[in-house]
Amino acid sequence: NSCLALVPEDLDYSHLLWIESDLCFPPELLRRLLAHDVDVVAPMIWLGGLFYDTWGYRDIDGNPWTNHAPYHPDYVPMSLMEMGSVGSCVLFRRAILDAGVRYQGTYQNGLLVGMCHDARALGYRVFVDTSTAILHPVDNWEAQMWRPSQLVIIDSSGNAADMPLAEARGLGLEMHIAALDPNMMLQANGAFLRNLCWRYRSNRISVEVQARPYPRKLYRMQVHIGDPEPVFFKNPVTRLIPRGILRKKLQKELRTSLTIEIEESAEVG
C-alpha cells in the first residue's frame, strides 16, 4: 500500500504486476498475462515438482488448491480458469486500483487473497493461466522451514554442553540447512561460525547435523571446537581471523552427518 501511494495519480499505466521477490520468471511472463486482457490473472507457480501457492489459489467457492496433481477437481491444463483468488504473482488491471482496492485484512483472507475478493465484489473477474509458469526456488523455501531443536558445543577436551537456542540466535544463528551440504552451510552461516571462532578462541570447528524432516522440520547440531592452530591465532583475544582465511580453514574442518526419519509429507504453500 505504501508503494502504491507513491505512484502519481496522473501516471499513464494500464496494469500493475505484483510478484514476490524470490520468484523466478521467464521474460515472456508479462506479455503472456497481458495478452489475456482480463481484470486479474496469475500464472502457475511451481516449487520443484509441487504446485506452490495453495494459500492464495482458491476456487470461486473458496476451496484451496493442493500441492499435488490434479491440484483441483476442475483443473484444466493449458487454459484460462476463473478463480476466487490467486497469489504470489498477480497482474491487476489499473481500474481495480482506481476503484480503491488495496491490501487489507488478516493473513488468512487478506493480502492478495483479499484484493482478489474485493475486486470480485466490484464485478471484476479473477483468472489463472495454466499455460504460463514461474518458479519458486526450492532451497530458500525449504531452509526457512527448519527449526533448531538442540545446539551442543563440544570443546577440545570432549566436554559437551548445550547452548540455549536464544543465545545461539544472538550469535547470528540463521542456519541454512536445506540441502545439508557442507559448502552450502559454510556459505550461508559464515557469521555464526565466525562468532563461534571468536567466542571459543579457536580456528578449528567442525559441525555435525542430525535432521528430522517430518512431521516437523527440526535439526540437532553439534559444534566441535578444536585446539587453535597458532599460525592463525597470534593473539586470539584481540585479533579476528580474516574472513577468507577462516573460510578456507573451516572448509577443511566442516562436515555433516545426516540422520533422516521420513514420515508423512507436510503440505506446502
C-alpha positions in Angstrom: 0.0 0.0 0.0 2.9 2.4 0.8 4.4 1.7 -2.6 1.1 2.3 -4.4 0.7 5.6 -2.6 3.9 6.7 -4.2 2.5 6.3 -7.8 1.3 9.6 -9.2 -2.4 9.6 -10.0 -1.8 11.1 -13.4 0.8 8.5 -14.4 -0.1 6.7 -17.6 -0.2 3.0 -16.9 -2.7 0.2 -17.6 -1.7 -2.6 -15.2 0.1 -3.4 -12.0 2.2 -6.6 -11.7 2.7 -7.9 -8.2 5.5 -10.5 -8.0 7.2 -11.8 -4.8 10.9 -11.1 -4.8 12.0 -14.7 -4.5 10.2 -15.9 -7.6 12.0 -16.7 -10.9 10.1 -15.9 -14.1 10.7 -16.0 -17.8 10.9 -12.9 -20.0 7.6 -13.8 -21.7 5.6 -13.7 -18.5 4.2 -10.2 -18.8 3.4 -10.5 -22.5 1.5 -13.7 -21.9 -0.5 -12.4 -19.0 -1.3 -9.1 -20.8 -2.5 -11.0 -23.9 -5.5 -12.4 -22.0 -6.9 -8.9 -21.5 -8.7 -9.8 -18.3 -9.1 -8.0 -15.0 -6.9 -10.2 -12.7 -4.7 -13.0 -13.9 -1.9 -15.1 -12.4 0.5 -17.8 -13.8 1.0 -21.3 -12.3 3.7 -21.3 -9.6 5.9 -24.4 -9.1 8.1 -25.4 -6.2 10.2 -28.3 -7.5 7.6 -30.9 -8.6 4.8 -29.3 -6.5 2.3 -26.6 -7.1 3.3 -23.8 -4.7 0.7 -21.3 -3.6 -2.0 -23.4 -2.1 -2.8 -20.5 0.3 -3.6 -18.0 -2.5 -5.2 -20.2 -5.1 -8.8 -20.8 -4.3 -11.8 -21.6 -6.4 -14.9 -19.4 -6.6 -16.3 -21.2 -3.5 -13.1 -20.6 -1.5 -11.7 -24.1 -1.8 -7.9 -24.1 -1.9 -5.8 -26.0 -4.5 -3.4 -28.7 -3.4 0.3 -29.3 -4.0 -0.2 -32.5 -6.0 -1.9 -33.2 -9.3 -4.6 -32.7 -10.3 -4.4 -29.7 -7.9 -8.2 -29.1 -8.1 -11.1 -31.2 -9.3 -11.8 -28.6 -12.0 -8.2 -28.1 -13.1 -7.7 -27.8 -16.8 -4.1 -27.6 -18.2 -3.2 -25.0 -20.9 -6.3 -22.9 -20.3 -7.7 -19.8 -18.6 -9.6 -20.8 -15.4 -11.8 -18.5 -13.4 -10.8 -18.3 -9.7 -11.9 -16.9 -6.4 -8.4 -15.7 -5.7 -4.8 -16.2 -6.7 -1.4 -15.2 -5.2 2.3 -14.7 -5.3 2.4 -13.3 -8.8 -0.7 -11.3 -10.0 -1.4 -8.9 -12.8 -4.1 -6.3 -11.9 -5.9 -4.0 -14.2 -5.4 -0.4 -13.2 -9.2 0.2 -12.9 -9.2 -2.1 -9.8 -6.7 0.1 -8.0 -8.5 3.3 -9.1 -11.6 1.8 -7.5 -9.7 1.8 -4.2 -8.8 -1.9 -3.8 -5.8 -2.3 -1.5 -4.2 -4.8 0.8 -6.2 -5.3 4.0 -7.5 -7.9 6.4 -5.8 -10.8 8.2 -3.4 -13.2 6.6 -5.9 -15.9 6.2 -8.2 -13.8 4.0 -6.2 -10.6 3.4 -3.3 -9.5 1.3 -3.5 -10.8 -2.3 -6.5 -13.0 -1.5 -8.3 -10.0 0.0 -7.5 -7.9 -3.1 -9.0 -10.6 -5.3 -12.1 -10.9 -3.1 -12.6 -7.1 -3.1 -12.1 -6.9 -6.9 -14.7 -9.6 -7.5 -17.1 -7.8 -5.2 -16.9 -4.9 -7.5 -17.7 -7.1 -10.6 -14.1 -7.8 -11.8 -13.1 -11.4 -12.6 -10.0 -13.4 -11.5 -8.2 -16.0 -13.6 -5.2 -18.3 -13.6 -3.4 -19.0 -16.8 -2.4 -22.7 -16.5 -0.3 -22.4 -19.7 2.2 -20.0 -18.1 4.5 -21.0 -15.3 7.1 -19.4 -13.0 9.3 -21.0 -10.3 9.7 -20.6 -6.6 13.3 -21.6 -5.6 13.4 -24.8 -3.5 16.4 -24.1 -1.3 15.3 -20.8 0.1 11.8 -22.0 0.8 13.0 -25.3 2.4 15.6 -23.5 4.5 13.0 -21.3 6.3 11.0 -24.4 7.3 13.8 -25.8 9.5 13.9 -25.1 13.2 16.7 -25.9 15.7 15.9 -28.4 18.4 19.3 -28.5 20.1 22.7 -27.0 19.8 25.6 -28.8 21.5 29.1 -27.3 21.9 31.8 -29.9 22.4 35.2 -28.4 23.5 38.6 -29.6 22.7 38.6 -31.9 25.8 35.4 -33.6 24.6 33.2 -32.0 27.2 29.7 -31.3 25.8 27.3 -28.5 26.9 24.0 -27.3 25.5 23.9 -23.8 24.3 20.5 -22.2 24.8 18.8 -21.6 21.5 18.2 -17.9 22.4 21.9 -17.5 22.9 22.7 -19.2 19.7 20.4 -16.8 17.8 22.1 -14.0 19.5 25.3 -15.2 17.8 23.7 -14.8 14.5 22.3 -18.4 14.0 20.2 -18.5 10.9 21.0 -22.0 9.7 20.6 -22.6 6.0 20.2 -26.3 6.1 18.1 -27.1 3.1 20.4 -29.4 1.3 22.5 -30.3 4.3 25.6 -29.7 2.3 28.8 -28.6 4.0 29.6 -26.0 1.3 26.2 -24.5 1.5 26.2 -24.5 5.3 29.6 -22.7 5.3 28.5 -20.0 2.8 25.1 -19.4 4.5 26.3 -19.5 8.1 29.6 -17.7 8.0 28.6 -15.1 10.5 27.6 -17.7 13.1 30.7 -19.8 12.6 33.0 -16.7 12.8 31.3 -15.7 16.0 31.9 -19.1 17.5 35.5 -19.0 16.5 35.9 -15.7 18.2 33.9 -16.8 21.3 35.9 -20.1 21.8 39.2 -18.7 20.6 39.6 -21.4 18.0 40.0 -21.6 14.3 39.2 -25.3 14.2 35.5 -26.0 14.1 33.5 -29.0 12.7 29.8 -29.3 12.5 27.5 -32.4 12.6 23.8 -32.2 11.9 21.1 -34.7 12.6 17.8 -33.7 10.9 14.2 -35.0 11.1 12.2 -33.5 8.2 8.7 -34.7 9.0 6.3 -34.1 10.6 8.3 -31.1 11.9 11.5 -29.9 10.2 13.9 -30.0 13.1 17.7 -30.3 13.3 20.1 -31.0 16.1 23.5 -29.5 15.6 26.8 -30.4 17.3 29.7 -28.0 17.1 33.1 -29.4 17.8 35.8 -26.9 18.9 39.4 -27.9 18.3 42.6 -26.5 19.7 43.6 -23.4 17.7 46.5 -23.5 15.3 49.0 -20.8 16.3 49.7 -19.7 12.8 46.2 -18.3 12.5 45.9 -17.1 16.2 48.9 -15.0 17.1 46.7 -13.0 19.5 43.3 -14.7 19.7 41.9 -12.2 22.2 42.4 -9.1 20.1 42.7 -10.4 16.5 39.9 -11.9 14.5 40.9 -14.2 11.7 40.5 -12.6 8.2 37.3 -13.9 6.6 39.0 -15.5 3.6 41.5 -17.5 5.7 38.8 -18.5 8.1 36.5 -19.8 5.3 39.4 -21.9 3.8 40.2 -23.3 7.2 36.6 -24.1 8.1 36.2 -25.7 4.7 38.7 -28.3 5.7 37.1 -28.9 9.1 33.3 -28.6 8.3 31.4 -31.9 7.9 27.9 -33.1 8.2 26.4 -36.3 9.3 22.7 -36.7 8.5 20.0 -38.9 10.1 16.6 -38.6 8.5 13.3 -40.2 9.6 10.7 -39.9 6.9 7.1 -39.9 8.0 4.3 -38.3 6.0 4.9 -35.3 3.8 3.6 -31.9 5.0 1.7 -29.6 2.7 3.4 -26.5 1.4 2.2 -23.1 0.3 
